[in-house]
Amino acid sequence: MSRIRTIGAAIAGVSLALSLTACGADSDPLASGDSNSSASASAVTVGSANFAESELLAEIYSQALESKGVQVKRQFNIGARELYLKALQDGSIDLLPEYNGALLAALSTGGVPEGVSSPTDVLAALKKVLPTGTEVLDQSAAEDKDTLTVTSATATKYNLKSIEDLKAVAPTLKVGAGPEFQERYQGLKGLESVYGVKFKEFKALDAGGPLTMKALVDGNIDVGNIFSTDSGIATNKLVVLEDPKNLYTSQNVIPLIRTEAKNDKVSAALNAVSAKLTTENLTTYLAKVQVDKQDSATVAKAFLTDNGLL
């Protein structure tokens, strides 16, 4: 794995690209298809973003579908949201794991409505902005938020407890994150707009991944954009800064699917996964990938077996 009132131009461009023109169904790959027949006629192509948790969730979805007799193709590690939403739009993929708040932010050109932060409110708002021809299925209780995280030493040195505390010292600090963090509202733009935080330097690393974690622990950056389910937070005794102004809203894991790829069998399999996913067990199984270095297919099978889904 928002608190948004405006959105960066790059994200807005994605939203615009996803908006449908007045063309008919024949010219729009998202607008055609029978939701109760298409998925049984061809394989469901499952995609993922370019970080470990997304790939693990995509593999869980894939194996859950295969266990119910659904043919699956995998197209993992596509990249950032800007890229995989385009892949969803053009039909390169049919399904992927998403995060309700971040997806709402990416699709809301006018900004996420004021006060929308709870899982229920975020889901309701999200359904209003989904591109025609796409749907979300049941959202899970599992949540993985973006965080701004520092080492214990940095927190002590600057008396940092929340993102608000960064305002006075950020001009002397380096922040590290995925390249897209520069343009996203839930990145540098929102931090400056909501909190008045402007860093001395931005280092493009990876999206909440091992490069950002290593740079933070090694002292090459002062603040890192780390996902809240990352076991390295506890292992390295890092400090997650509080977000009192809700720049990062609820971030519940939710399946995003093309309508033409959905049928009762697909929906039932994916909703069963969502019913079992919690923040705690997602963190536990993700650690098997990130810490124990098990491959995502092995860990996904263990999750599904342990939760009675295989």
C-alpha positions as CSV (number, residue, x, y, z in Angstrom):
1,M,0.0,0.0,0.0
2,S,-6.8,10.0,1.2
3,R,-7.1,13.4,2.5
4,I,-7.1,15.1,-0.7
5,R,-8.5,18.3,-2.0
6,T,-6.7,18.7,-5.3
7,I,-4.6,16.4,-7.5
8,G,-1.4,16.6,-9.5
9,A,-1.5,17.1,-13.2
10,A,-0.1,13.6,-13.9
11,I,-2.9,12.0,-12.0
12,A,-5.5,14.3,-13.5
13,G,-4.2,13.2,-16.9
14,V,-4.9,9.6,-16.0
15,S,-8.4,10.4,-14.8
16,L,-9.0,12.2,-18.1
17,A,-7.7,9.3,-20.1
18,L,-10.0,7.0,-18.2
19,S,-13.1,9.2,-18.9
20,L,-15.1,7.8,-21.8
21,T,-16.2,9.9,-24.8
22,A,-19.6,9.8,-26.4
23,C,-18.5,6.9,-28.6
24,G,-20.6,3.7,-28.7
25,A,-19.7,0.4,-27.1
26,D,-17.9,-0.9,-30.2
27,S,-15.2,1.8,-29.8
28,D,-14.9,1.5,-26.1
29,P,-13.2,-1.6,-24.7
30,L,-14.5,-0.9,-21.2
31,A,-18.2,-0.5,-22.1
32,S,-19.0,-3.8,-23.8
33,G,-19.5,-7.3,-22.6
34,D,-22.0,-9.4,-20.5
35,S,-20.9,-9.5,-16.9
36,N,-22.2,-13.0,-16.5
37,S,-20.6,-14.6,-19.5
38,S,-17.4,-12.9,-20.6
39,A,-15.1,-14.2,-17.9
40,S,-16.2,-17.8,-18.6
41,A,-15.4,-17.4,-22.3
42,S,-11.8,-16.2,-21.9
43,A,-9.1,-15.9,-19.3
44,V,-9.1,-13.1,-16.7
45,T,-5.8,-11.2,-16.9
46,V,-4.7,-10.2,-13.4
47,G,-2.3,-7.3,-13.0
48,S,-0.4,-5.7,-10.2
49,A,1.6,-2.6,-9.4
50,N,5.4,-2.8,-9.0
51,F,5.7,-3.5,-5.3
52,A,5.7,-6.7,-3.3
53,E,2.3,-6.4,-1.6
54,S,0.5,-5.7,-4.8
55,E,2.1,-8.7,-6.4
56,L,1.2,-10.9,-3.5
57,L,-2.4,-9.8,-3.5
58,A,-2.6,-10.3,-7.3
59,E,-1.3,-13.8,-6.8
60,I,-3.8,-14.5,-4.1
61,Y,-6.6,-13.3,-6.4
62,S,-5.2,-15.4,-9.3
63,Q,-5.0,-18.6,-7.3
64,A,-8.4,-18.0,-5.7
65,L,-9.9,-17.7,-9.2
66,E,-8.1,-20.8,-10.5
67,S,-9.3,-22.8,-7.6
68,K,-12.9,-22.1,-8.9
69,G,-12.1,-23.1,-12.4
70,V,-11.5,-19.7,-13.8
71,Q,-8.7,-19.4,-16.4
72,V,-6.1,-16.8,-15.3
73,K,-3.3,-14.9,-17.0
74,R,-0.8,-13.0,-14.9
75,Q,0.7,-9.6,-15.8
76,F,2.3,-8.5,-12.7
77,N,4.8,-5.7,-11.8
78,I,3.3,-3.2,-14.4
79,G,4.4,-0.1,-12.6
80,A,2.8,2.8,-10.9
81,R,-0.9,3.6,-10.8
82,E,-0.6,5.9,-13.8
83,L,0.5,2.9,-15.9
84,Y,-1.7,0.1,-14.7
85,L,-4.9,2.2,-14.9
86,K,-4.1,2.7,-18.6
87,A,-3.6,-1.1,-18.9
88,L,-7.0,-1.6,-17.4
89,Q,-8.5,1.0,-19.8
90,D,-7.1,-0.6,-22.9
91,G,-8.0,-4.1,-21.9
92,S,-4.4,-5.4,-21.3
93,I,-5.6,-6.4,-17.8
94,D,-9.0,-7.2,-16.4
95,L,-8.4,-7.2,-12.6
96,L,-6.0,-5.9,-10.0
97,P,-5.8,-5.2,-6.3
98,E,-6.3,-1.5,-5.4
99,Y,-6.6,0.7,-2.3
100,N,-9.8,2.5,-2.0
101,G,-8.5,5.9,-0.8
102,A,-5.6,6.1,-3.2
103,L,-7.8,5.1,-6.2
104,L,-10.3,7.7,-5.2
105,A,-7.6,10.3,-5.1
106,A,-6.3,9.3,-8.6
107,L,-9.8,9.5,-10.1
108,S,-11.0,12.7,-8.4
109,T,-9.9,15.6,-10.6
110,G,-11.8,18.0,-8.3
111,G,-10.2,16.6,-5.2
112,V,-11.6,14.1,-2.7
113,P,-14.7,15.5,-1.0
114,E,-14.1,17.2,2.4
115,G,-14.6,14.9,5.3
116,V,-14.4,11.7,3.3
117,S,-12.0,9.4,5.2
118,S,-13.8,6.4,6.6
119,P,-13.8,3.1,4.6
120,T,-17.6,3.4,4.1
121,D,-17.5,7.0,2.9
122,V,-14.4,6.5,0.7
123,L,-16.1,3.5,-1.0
124,A,-19.3,5.4,-1.6
125,A,-17.3,8.3,-3.2
126,L,-15.1,5.9,-5.2
127,K,-18.1,4.3,-6.8
128,K,-19.2,7.7,-8.1
129,V,-16.0,8.3,-10.0
130,L,-15.1,4.9,-11.4
131,P,-14.8,4.9,-15.2
132,T,-17.7,3.4,-17.1
133,G,-17.0,-0.3,-17.6
134,T,-15.1,-0.8,-14.3
135,E,-16.4,-1.9,-10.9
136,V,-15.0,-2.6,-7.5
137,L,-16.0,-5.7,-5.6
138,D,-16.2,-6.1,-1.8
139,Q,-13.5,-4.2,0.0
140,S,-11.5,-5.9,2.7
141,A,-10.7,-4.9,6.3
142,A,-7.0,-5.0,5.3
143,E,-5.6,-1.6,5.1
144,D,-2.1,-0.4,4.0
145,K,-1.5,3.3,4.1
146,D,1.3,5.5,2.8
147,T,3.2,6.9,5.7
148,L,6.0,9.3,6.3
149,T,8.4,7.4,8.5
150,V,11.7,8.4,10.2
151,T,14.3,6.6,12.3
152,S,14.1,6.8,16.1
153,A,17.2,9.0,16.1
154,T,15.6,11.5,13.7
155,A,12.4,11.5,15.6
156,T,14.2,12.2,18.9
157,K,16.5,14.8,17.3
158,Y,13.7,16.9,15.9
159,N,11.0,15.9,18.4
160,L,8.9,14.5,15.5
161,K,5.5,12.8,16.3
162,S,3.3,13.9,13.4
163,I,3.7,15.2,9.9
164,E,2.8,18.7,11.3
165,D,6.1,18.6,13.2
166,L,8.0,18.4,10.0
167,K,7.1,21.9,8.8
168,A,9.8,23.7,10.7
169,V,12.6,21.2,9.9
170,A,11.7,19.9,6.4
171,P,13.8,22.6,4.6
172,T,16.9,20.8,6.0
173,L,15.7,17.2,5.4
174,K,15.8,14.8,2.4
175,V,12.7,12.7,1.6
176,G,12.8,9.5,-0.4
177,A,9.9,7.7,-2.3
178,G,8.9,6.4,-5.7
179,P,9.4,8.9,-8.6
180,E,5.6,9.4,-8.8
181,F,5.6,10.9,-5.3
182,Q,6.8,14.2,-6.7
183,E,3.6,14.7,-8.7
184,R,0.9,13.0,-6.6
185,Y,-1.3,14.9,-4.2
186,Q,-0.6,12.2,-1.7
187,G,3.0,13.1,-2.1
188,L,4.9,16.3,-2.2
189,K,2.0,18.4,-3.6
190,G,-0.3,17.4,-0.8
191,L,2.3,17.7,1.9
192,E,3.0,21.3,1.0
193,S,-0.7,22.1,0.5
194,V,-2.1,20.5,3.6
195,Y,0.8,20.7,6.0
196,G,3.0,23.4,4.6
197,V,5.9,20.9,4.5
198,K,8.5,21.5,1.8
199,F,11.7,19.3,1.9
200,K,15.2,20.4,1.0
201,E,15.6,17.5,-1.4
202,F,13.6,14.7,-3.0
203,K,15.3,11.4,-3.9
204,A,13.5,9.1,-6.4
205,L,13.8,5.6,-5.1
206,D,10.9,3.1,-5.1
207,A,7.3,3.0,-3.9
208,G,7.5,2.0,-0.3
209,G,10.1,-0.7,-1.3
210,P,13.5,-2.0,-0.2
211,L,15.4,0.9,-1.8
212,T,13.5,3.5,0.3
213,M,13.8,1.4,3.4
214,K,17.5,0.9,3.0
215,A,18.1,4.6,2.3
216,L,16.3,5.5,5.4
217,V,18.0,3.0,7.7
218,D,21.4,3.9,6.2
219,G,20.8,7.6,6.7
220,N,20.9,8.6,3.0
221,I,17.4,10.1,3.4
222,D,15.8,11.5,6.5
223,V,12.2,10.8,5.8
224,G,10.8,7.8,3.8
225,N,7.5,7.0,2.2
226,I,7.0,3.5,3.7
227,F,3.8,1.4,3.5
228,S,2.3,0.8,6.9
229,T,2.3,-3.0,6.5
230,D,6.0,-3.1,6.0
231,S,7.6,-5.4,8.6
232,G,10.8,-3.3,8.4
233,I,9.0,-0.6,10.4
234,A,9.1,-2.8,13.5
235,T,12.3,-4.6,12.7
236,N,14.2,-1.3,12.4
237,K,12.3,0.4,15.2
238,L,11.2,3.2,12.9
239,V,8.7,5.9,13.8
240,V,5.6,6.4,11.7
241,L,4.5,10.0,11.8
242,E,0.9,10.6,12.7
243,D,-1.4,12.2,10.0
244,P,-3.8,14.4,12.0
245,K,-5.2,16.2,8.9
246,N,-5.9,12.9,7.1
247,L,-3.7,13.4,4.0
248,Y,-3.8,9.6,3.8
249,T,-7.4,8.5,4.3
250,S,-8.6,4.9,4.6
251,Q,-6.6,2.6,2.3
252,N,-8.6,-0.7,2.3
253,V,-7.6,-3.4,-0.2
254,I,-10.3,-3.8,-2.9
255,P,-10.5,-5.6,-6.2
256,L,-10.9,-3.3,-9.2
257,I,-12.3,-5.2,-12.2
258,R,-13.5,-4.6,-15.8
259,T,-17.2,-5.2,-15.9
260,E,-16.9,-7.5,-18.9
261,A,-14.5,-9.8,-16.9
262,K,-16.9,-10.2,-13.9
263,N,-19.4,-13.0,-13.4
264,D,-20.9,-14.7,-10.3
265,K,-18.0,-17.2,-10.0
266,V,-15.3,-14.5,-10.3
267,S,-17.2,-12.2,-7.8
268,A,-17.7,-15.0,-5.3
269,A,-14.0,-16.0,-5.3
270,L,-12.7,-12.5,-4.9
271,N,-15.3,-11.5,-2.3
272,A,-14.3,-14.6,-0.3
273,V,-10.7,-13.4,-0.3
274,S,-11.7,-9.9,0.8
275,A,-13.7,-11.4,3.7
276,K,-10.6,-13.1,5.1
277,L,-8.0,-10.3,4.5
278,T,-7.1,-8.2,7.5
279,T,-4.3,-5.7,8.2
280,E,-2.8,-8.2,10.6
281,N,-2.7,-11.2,8.4
282,L,-1.7,-9.2,5.3
283,T,1.3,-7.9,7.3
284,T,2.2,-11.4,8.4
285,Y,2.1,-13.0,5.0
286,L,3.8,-10.0,3.4
287,A,6.7,-10.5,5.8
288,K,7.1,-14.1,4.4
289,V,7.9,-12.4,1.0
290,Q,9.9,-9.4,2.2
291,V,11.8,-10.9,5.1
292,D,11.8,-14.7,4.6
293,K,12.2,-14.2,0.8
294,Q,9.6,-16.8,-0.1
295,D,8.1,-16.3,-3.6
296,S,4.6,-14.8,-3.8
297,A,3.0,-17.9,-5.3
298,T,4.0,-20.0,-2.3
299,V,2.9,-17.4,0.2
300,A,-0.4,-16.8,-1.6
301,K,-1.2,-20.5,-1.6
302,A,-0.4,-20.6,2.2
303,F,-2.8,-17.7,2.8
304,L,-5.6,-19.3,0.9
305,T,-5.0,-22.7,2.5
306,D,-4.8,-21.3,6.0
307,N,-8.0,-19.4,5.5
308,G,-10.0,-22.2,4.0
309,L,-10.1,-20.8,0.5
310,L,-8.4,-23.7,-1.2
